Amino acid sequence: MKNLLFSLIFLLSCYTSVAFQEKSQEEISDINDSIQLLLNEAEISVNVLDFEKALNQLNQALELAKRINDQKYIALSSSILAQLYYIRHDNERAITELQRAIAIQREIGDNARSRLQLPQLR
């Protein structure tokens, strides 16, 4: 019985160590490429007024950025989402996304001259 219990605990610990392992640089690079592609596609979707598709692409980009905890991409996705919500007259969501983007920029010390630009709401 002790051996069975020990075996189960050992297998569980091995499984959790593999499941919660840090992502490799190659995986992070692939995810960053996917995020950039989704953001570019979302921009195109907004330009052709396909807002639902753009919303889906931006949410996917945001989830990928959260998965690898890339604060700049989280802020960038949030700022573009804010623009999209503003265009769609969903001001509450626009404010929420914009506040998240600004908070992250302040937290990481990002300034206005970096690659991340927040939307200019009128």
Backbone as JSON Lines, residues from 0, in Angstrom:
{"i":0,"aa":"M","n":[0.83,-1.2,0.0],"ca":[0.0,0.0,0.0],"c":[0.87,1.26,0.0]}
{"i":1,"aa":"K","n":[1.94,1.23,0.8],"ca":[2.84,2.39,0.84],"c":[3.49,2.62,-0.52]}
{"i":2,"aa":"N","n":[3.86,1.52,-1.18],"ca":[4.49,1.65,-2.49],"c":[3.54,2.23,-3.53]}
{"i":3,"aa":"L","n":[2.29,1.82,-3.45],"ca":[1.28,2.35,-4.37],"c":[1.06,3.84,-4.13]}
{"i":4,"aa":"L","n":[0.95,4.23,-2.89],"ca":[0.77,5.63,-2.53],"c":[1.98,6.46,-2.96]}
{"i":5,"aa":"F","n":[3.16,5.93,-2.7],"ca":[4.39,6.62,-3.11],"c":[4.44,6.77,-4.62]}
{"i":6,"aa":"S","n":[4.06,5.71,-5.35],"ca":[4.07,5.76,-6.81],"c":[3.11,6.81,-7.34]}
{"i":7,"aa":"L","n":[1.92,6.86,-6.76],"ca":[0.94,7.86,-7.19],"c":[1.43,9.28,-6.93]}
{"i":8,"aa":"I","n":[2.01,9.5,-5.76],"ca":[2.53,10.83,-5.44],"c":[3.67,11.19,-6.38]}
{"i":9,"aa":"F","n":[4.53,10.24,-6.66],"ca":[5.66,10.48,-7.56],"c":[5.17,10.82,-8.97]}
{"i":10,"aa":"L","n":[4.21,10.05,-9.48],"ca":[3.67,10.32,-10.81],"c":[2.97,11.67,-10.88]}
{"i":11,"aa":"L","n":[2.24,11.99,-9.84],"ca":[1.56,13.29,-9.8],"c":[2.55,14.44,-9.78]}
{"i":12,"aa":"S","n":[3.63,14.3,-9.03],"ca":[4.62,15.37,-8.99],"c":[5.35,15.51,-10.32]}
{"i":13,"aa":"C","n":[5.62,14.4,-10.99],"ca":[6.24,14.46,-12.32],"c":[5.31,15.15,-13.32]}
{"i":14,"aa":"Y","n":[4.04,14.79,-13.25],"ca":[3.07,15.38,-14.16],"c":[2.96,16.89,-13.95]}
{"i":15,"aa":"T","n":[2.87,17.31,-12.71],"ca":[2.72,18.75,-12.45],"c":[3.98,19.51,-12.81]}
{"i":16,"aa":"S","n":[5.14,18.91,-12.66],"ca":[6.36,19.62,-13.03],"c":[6.44,19.83,-14.53]}
{"i":17,"aa":"V","n":[5.96,18.87,-15.3],"ca":[5.95,18.99,-16.76],"c":[4.85,19.96,-17.2]}
{"i":18,"aa":"A","n":[3.7,19.88,-16.55],"ca":[2.57,20.71,-16.95],"c":[2.8,22.19,-16.7]}
{"i":19,"aa":"F","n":[3.51,22.51,-15.63],"ca":[3.72,23.91,-15.28],"c":[5.12,24.39,-15.61]}
{"i":20,"aa":"Q","n":[5.77,23.74,-16.54],"ca":[7.11,24.1,-16.93],"c":[7.1,25.44,-17.68]}
{"i":21,"aa":"E","n":[8.15,26.21,-17.51],"ca":[8.28,27.48,-18.22],"c":[8.35,27.22,-19.72]}
{"i":22,"aa":"K","n":[7.85,28.15,-20.48],"ca":[7.9,28.02,-21.92],"c":[9.32,28.31,-22.4]}
{"i":23,"aa":"S","n":[9.76,27.59,-23.42],"ca":[11.08,27.81,-23.96],"c":[11.11,29.09,-24.79]}
{"i":24,"aa":"Q","n":[12.29,29.57,-25.08],"ca":[12.43,30.79,-25.87],"c":[11.83,30.6,-27.26]}
{"i":25,"aa":"E","n":[11.96,29.4,-27.82],"ca":[11.39,29.14,-29.13],"c":[9.87,29.2,-29.09]}
{"i":26,"aa":"E","n":[9.27,28.63,-28.05],"ca":[7.82,28.7,-27.91],"c":[7.35,30.13,-27.74]}
{"i":27,"aa":"I","n":[8.06,30.9,-26.93],"ca":[7.72,32.3,-26.71],"c":[7.83,33.09,-28.0]}
{"i":28,"aa":"S","n":[8.88,32.82,-28.76],"ca":[9.07,33.5,-30.04],"c":[7.93,33.17,-31.01]}
{"i":29,"aa":"D","n":[7.53,31.89,-31.05],"ca":[6.42,31.49,-31.91],"c":[5.12,32.17,-31.49]}
{"i":30,"aa":"I","n":[4.89,32.25,-30.19],"ca":[3.68,32.9,-29.69],"c":[3.71,34.39,-30.0]}
{"i":31,"aa":"N","n":[4.88,35.02,-29.84],"ca":[5.01,36.44,-30.18],"c":[4.71,36.68,-31.66]}
{"i":32,"aa":"D","n":[5.19,35.78,-32.52],"ca":[4.89,35.89,-33.95],"c":[3.39,35.76,-34.21]}
{"i":33,"aa":"S","n":[2.76,34.83,-33.5],"ca":[1.31,34.64,-33.64],"c":[0.55,35.88,-33.19]}
{"i":34,"aa":"I","n":[0.99,36.46,-32.09],"ca":[0.35,37.68,-31.57],"c":[0.46,38.8,-32.59]}
{"i":35,"aa":"Q","n":[1.67,38.98,-33.13],"ca":[1.88,40.05,-34.1],"c":[1.02,39.84,-35.34]}
{"i":36,"aa":"L","n":[0.93,38.59,-35.79],"ca":[0.1,38.28,-36.95],"c":[-1.38,38.58,-36.66]}
{"i":37,"aa":"L","n":[-1.85,38.18,-35.48],"ca":[-3.24,38.46,-35.11],"c":[-3.51,39.96,-35.04]}
{"i":38,"aa":"L","n":[-2.57,40.71,-34.49],"ca":[-2.75,42.17,-34.4],"c":[-2.79,42.8,-35.79]}
{"i":39,"aa":"N","n":[-1.93,42.32,-36.69],"ca":[-1.94,42.84,-38.07],"c":[-3.25,42.49,-38.77]}
{"i":40,"aa":"E","n":[-3.71,41.26,-38.58],"ca":[-4.97,40.84,-39.19],"c":[-6.15,41.63,-38.61]}
{"i":41,"aa":"A","n":[-6.1,41.91,-37.31],"ca":[-7.16,42.69,-36.68],"c":[-7.21,44.1,-37.26]}
{"i":42,"aa":"E","n":[-6.05,44.67,-37.52],"ca":[-6.0,46.0,-38.12],"c":[-6.66,45.99,-39.51]}
{"i":43,"aa":"I","n":[-6.37,44.96,-40.27],"ca":[-6.99,44.83,-41.59],"c":[-8.5,44.65,-41.45]}
{"i":44,"aa":"S","n":[-8.91,43.83,-40.49],"ca":[-10.34,43.6,-40.27],"c":[-11.06,44.88,-39.9]}
{"i":45,"aa":"V","n":[-10.44,45.71,-39.08],"ca":[-11.05,47.0,-38.71],"c":[-11.15,47.89,-39.94]}
{"i":46,"aa":"N","n":[-10.1,47.89,-40.75],"ca":[-10.11,48.74,-41.95],"c":[-11.2,48.37,-42.94]}
{"i":47,"aa":"V","n":[-11.58,47.08,-42.98],"ca":[-12.66,46.67,-43.88],"c":[-13.99,46.55,-43.14]}
{"i":48,"aa":"L","n":[-14.02,47.09,-41.93],"ca":[-15.23,47.17,-41.11],"c":[-15.79,45.81,-40.69]}
{"i":49,"aa":"D","n":[-14.93,44.83,-40.55],"ca":[-15.34,43.53,-40.04],"c":[-14.99,43.48,-38.55]}
{"i":50,"aa":"F","n":[-15.81,44.17,-37.75],"ca":[-15.51,44.37,-36.34],"c":[-15.57,43.09,-35.52]}
{"i":51,"aa":"E","n":[-16.47,42.19,-35.86],"ca":[-16.56,40.92,-35.12],"c":[-15.29,40.1,-35.29]}
{"i":52,"aa":"K","n":[-14.81,40.04,-36.51],"ca":[-13.57,39.3,-36.77],"c":[-12.4,39.96,-36.05]}
{"i":53,"aa":"A","n":[-12.34,41.28,-36.09],"ca":[-11.28,42.02,-35.4],"c":[-11.33,41.76,-33.9]}
{"i":54,"aa":"L","n":[-12.53,41.77,-33.35],"ca":[-12.7,41.52,-31.91],"c":[-12.19,40.12,-31.54]}
{"i":55,"aa":"N","n":[-12.52,39.15,-32.35],"ca":[-12.06,37.79,-32.12],"c":[-10.52,37.7,-32.18]}
{"i":56,"aa":"Q","n":[-9.94,38.33,-33.2],"ca":[-8.49,38.31,-33.36],"c":[-7.78,39.02,-32.2]}
{"i":57,"aa":"L","n":[-8.33,40.14,-31.77],"ca":[-7.72,40.87,-30.66],"c":[-7.83,40.1,-29.35]}
{"i":58,"aa":"N","n":[-8.95,39.45,-29.13],"ca":[-9.09,38.64,-27.92],"c":[-8.14,37.46,-27.93]}
{"i":59,"aa":"Q","n":[-7.93,36.85,-29.1],"ca":[-6.95,35.76,-29.21],"c":[-5.55,36.27,-28.91]}
{"i":60,"aa":"A","n":[-5.2,37.42,-29.46],"ca":[-3.88,38.0,-29.22],"c":[-3.69,38.31,-27.73]}
{"i":61,"aa":"L","n":[-4.72,38.83,-27.1],"ca":[-4.66,39.14,-25.68],"c":[-4.46,37.88,-24.85]}
{"i":62,"aa":"E","n":[-5.17,36.83,-25.18],"ca":[-5.03,35.56,-24.44],"c":[-3.64,34.97,-24.61]}
{"i":63,"aa":"L","n":[-3.1,35.03,-25.82],"ca":[-1.73,34.53,-26.04],"c":[-0.72,35.36,-25.26]}
{"i":64,"aa":"A","n":[-0.9,36.67,-25.25],"ca":[0.01,37.54,-24.51],"c":[-0.06,37.25,-23.01]}
{"i":65,"aa":"K","n":[-1.25,36.98,-22.52],"ca":[-1.4,36.62,-21.1],"c":[-0.75,35.27,-20.81]}
{"i":66,"aa":"R","n":[-0.84,34.34,-21.75],"ca":[-0.27,33.02,-21.54],"c":[1.25,33.08,-21.33]}
{"i":67,"aa":"I","n":[1.92,33.98,-22.06],"ca":[3.37,34.1,-21.9],"c":[3.74,35.29,-21.02]}
{"i":68,"aa":"N","n":[2.74,35.98,-20.51],"ca":[2.92,37.12,-19.62],"c":[3.79,38.22,-20.25]}
{"i":69,"aa":"D","n":[3.52,38.53,-21.5],"ca":[4.23,39.6,-22.19],"c":[3.43,40.89,-21.98]}
{"i":70,"aa":"Q","n":[3.9,41.7,-21.05],"ca":[3.17,42.89,-20.64],"c":[2.97,43.89,-21.78]}
{"i":71,"aa":"K","n":[3.96,44.04,-22.64],"ca":[3.82,45.0,-23.74],"c":[2.73,44.57,-24.71]}
{"i":72,"aa":"Y","n":[2.68,43.28,-25.03],"ca":[1.64,42.81,-25.93],"c":[0.27,42.82,-25.26]}
{"i":73,"aa":"I","n":[0.22,42.6,-23.96],"ca":[-1.06,42.71,-23.25],"c":[-1.56,44.15,-23.35]}
{"i":74,"aa":"A","n":[-0.67,45.1,-23.1],"ca":[-1.05,46.51,-23.17],"c":[-1.42,46.91,-24.59]}
{"i":75,"aa":"L","n":[-0.66,46.43,-25.57],"ca":[-0.95,46.78,-26.97],"c":[-2.29,46.21,-27.39]}
{"i":76,"aa":"S","n":[-2.55,44.95,-27.07],"ca":[-3.84,44.34,-27.4],"c":[-4.98,45.08,-26.72]}
{"i":77,"aa":"S","n":[-4.77,45.44,-25.47],"ca":[-5.81,46.17,-24.73],"c":[-6.06,47.54,-25.33]}
{"i":78,"aa":"S","n":[-5.02,48.22,-25.76],"ca":[-5.22,49.55,-26.33],"c":[-5.96,49.48,-27.66]}
{"i":79,"aa":"I","n":[-5.66,48.46,-28.46],"ca":[-6.36,48.32,-29.74],"c":[-7.81,47.89,-29.49]}
{"i":80,"aa":"L","n":[-8.01,47.02,-28.49],"ca":[-9.38,46.66,-28.1],"c":[-10.16,47.9,-27.67]}
{"i":81,"aa":"A","n":[-9.49,48.8,-26.94],"ca":[-10.13,50.04,-26.51],"c":[-10.6,50.85,-27.72]}
{"i":82,"aa":"Q","n":[-9.74,50.92,-28.73],"ca":[-10.14,51.62,-29.96],"c":[-11.36,50.98,-30.59]}
{"i":83,"aa":"L","n":[-11.34,49.66,-30.68],"ca":[-12.44,48.95,-31.31],"c":[-13.74,49.16,-30.53]}
{"i":84,"aa":"Y","n":[-13.67,49.05,-29.21],"ca":[-14.87,49.28,-28.4],"c":[-15.36,50.71,-28.54]}
{"i":85,"aa":"Y","n":[-14.43,51.65,-28.64],"ca":[-14.82,53.05,-28.81],"c":[-15.55,53.25,-30.15]}
{"i":86,"aa":"I","n":[-15.01,52.64,-31.2],"ca":[-15.66,52.73,-32.51],"c":[-17.07,52.15,-32.46]}
{"i":87,"aa":"R","n":[-17.23,51.09,-31.67],"ca":[-18.53,50.41,-31.58],"c":[-19.44,51.05,-30.53]}
{"i":88,"aa":"H","n":[-19.02,52.16,-29.96],"ca":[-19.78,52.92,-28.96],"c":[-20.02,52.13,-27.68]}
{"i":89,"aa":"D","n":[-19.08,51.25,-27.34],"ca":[-19.12,50.51,-26.08],"c":[-18.1,51.18,-25.15]}
{"i":90,"aa":"N","n":[-18.48,52.34,-24.65],"ca":[-17.54,53.18,-23.91],"c":[-17.04,52.56,-22.62]}
{"i":91,"aa":"E","n":[-17.87,51.81,-21.94],"ca":[-17.44,51.19,-20.67],"c":[-16.29,50.22,-20.9]}
{"i":92,"aa":"R","n":[-16.44,49.37,-21.89],"ca":[-15.36,48.41,-22.2],"c":[-14.13,49.14,-22.72]}
{"i":93,"aa":"A","n":[-14.34,50.19,-23.51],"ca":[-13.21,50.96,-24.03],"c":[-12.4,51.56,-22.88]}
{"i":94,"aa":"I","n":[-13.1,52.1,-21.91],"ca":[-12.42,52.7,-20.75],"c":[-11.66,51.64,-19.98]}
{"i":95,"aa":"T","n":[-12.29,50.48,-19.76],"ca":[-11.64,49.4,-19.02],"c":[-10.36,48.95,-19.71]}
{"i":96,"aa":"E","n":[-10.42,48.72,-21.01],"ca":[-9.24,48.27,-21.76],"c":[-8.16,49.34,-21.79]}
{"i":97,"aa":"L","n":[-8.57,50.59,-21.94],"ca":[-7.6,51.68,-21.97],"c":[-6.92,51.85,-20.62]}
{"i":98,"aa":"Q","n":[-7.68,51.72,-19.55],"ca":[-7.09,51.8,-18.21],"c":[-6.09,50.68,-17.98]}
{"i":99,"aa":"R","n":[-6.41,49.47,-18.45],"ca":[-5.48,48.36,-18.31],"c":[-4.19,48.65,-19.07]}
{"i":100,"aa":"A","n":[-4.32,49.13,-20.3],"ca":[-3.14,49.43,-21.11],"c":[-2.27,50.5,-20.45]}
{"i":101,"aa":"I","n":[-2.89,51.54,-19.95],"ca":[-2.14,52.62,-19.3],"c":[-1.47,52.12,-18.03]}
{"i":102,"aa":"A","n":[-2.18,51.33,-17.24],"ca":[-1.61,50.8,-16.0],"c":[-0.39,49.93,-16.28]}
{"i":103,"aa":"I","n":[-0.47,49.1,-17.3],"ca":[0.66,48.24,-17.64],"c":[1.83,49.07,-18.14]}
{"i":104,"aa":"Q","n":[1.54,50.08,-18.96],"ca":[2.62,50.94,-19.45],"c":[3.33,51.62,-18.29]}
{"i":105,"aa":"R","n":[2.58,52.1,-17.33],"ca":[3.2,52.75,-16.17],"c":[4.0,51.75,-15.36]}
{"i":106,"aa":"E","n":[3.46,50.56,-15.19],"ca":[4.11,49.52,-14.39],"c":[5.46,49.11,-14.98]}
{"i":107,"aa":"I","n":[5.51,48.98,-16.29],"ca":[6.76,48.53,-16.92],"c":[7.66,49.69,-17.34]}
{"i":108,"aa":"G","n":[7.22,50.91,-17.06],"ca":[8.05,52.07,-17.37],"c":[8.1,52.38,-18.85]}
{"i":109,"aa":"D","n":[7.08,51.99,-19.58],"ca":[7.03,52.24,-21.0],"c":[6.65,53.71,-21.21]}
{"i":110,"aa":"N","n":[7.23,54.33,-22.22],"ca":[6.89,55.72,-22.48],"c":[6.25,55.86,-23.86]}
{"i":111,"aa":"A","n":[5.88,57.05,-24.21],"ca":[5.13,57.3,-25.44],"c":[5.95,57.03,-26.69]}
{"i":112,"aa":"R","n":[7.27,56.99,-26.58],"ca":[8.1,56.79,-27.76],"c":[8.41,55.33,-28.04]}
{"i":113,"aa":"S","n":[7.9,54.44,-27.25],"ca":[8.16,53.02,-27.47],"c":[7.28,52.49,-28.59]}
{"i":114,"aa":"R","n":[7.39,51.19,-28.84],"ca":[6.6,50.58,-29.92],"c":[5.12,50.55,-29.61]}
{"i":115,"aa":"L","n":[4.77,50.73,-28.35],"ca":[3.37,50.66,-27.92],"c":[2.75,52.04,-27.97]}
{"i":116,"aa":"Q","n":[1.69,52.19,-28.74],"ca":[1.01,53.47,-28.81],"c":[-0.45,53.28,-28.48]}
{"i":117,"aa":"L","n":[-0.92,54.09,-27.58],"ca":[-2.31,54.01,-27.17],"c":[-3.19,54.75,-28.15]}
{"i":118,"aa":"P","n":[-4.44,54.36,-28.25],"ca":[-5.34,55.03,-29.21],"c":[-5.61,56.46,-28.78]}
{"i":119,"aa":"Q","n":[-5.87,57.28,-29.76],"ca":[-6.23,58.67,-29.48],"c":[-7.73,58.79,-29.61]}
{"i":120,"aa":"L","n":[-8.4,58.78,-28.48],"ca":[-9.85,58.87,-28.46],"c":[-10.27,60.33,-28.54]}
{"i":121,"aa":"R","n":[-11.31,60.6,-29.28],"ca":[-11.76,62.0,-29.42],"c":[-12.85,62.3,-28.47]}
